């Protein structure tokens, strides 16, 4: 029987997807897993924007424009990033609620959304899907155009752009054991 510890140790960022569509039933299970994440005062501070189909084609155009602006002298980087975007069938942009005038509550909401994203990652792994939590670069989470693209109302902060799809056989074959510093080297007992 696989344990939670097994799942935590085998979790990987799988960036290379084979392009096959992901079934809505699997996406719904991933989204449900997110809603069980711990969050401060049960605010459930998350909103999920699922990008697939026609919306995905529009996202690819936005990402291409962004990448060309950001890396004008690195066409190889633009090309490799676009390959990753095009082979990923589903993106889920996840936002946290901003609590006007309460920076601490807003921070707590971001923490809750991070827990939700981790729950999504573990669910995707169990469902045989590759998952990457993008925050910089092709994730576009700091670019205002992504806020406009998803139609996020004011009072939302993008925490992640999740790239989800079936991993390629090649990427599964390249997986290595994770190297982690032993917890004892990062722990202070008081």
Secondary structure, 3 states (H helix, E strand, C coil): CCCHHHHHHHCCCCCCECCCCCCHHHHHHHHHHHHCCCCHHHCCCEEEEEECCHHHHHHHHHHHHHHHHHCCCCHHHHHHHHHHHHHCCEEEEEEEECCCCCHHHHHHHHHHHHHHHHHHHHHHHHCCCEEEEECCHHHCCCCHHHHHHHCCCCCEEEEEEEEEECECHHHHHCCCCCCCCCHHHHCCCC
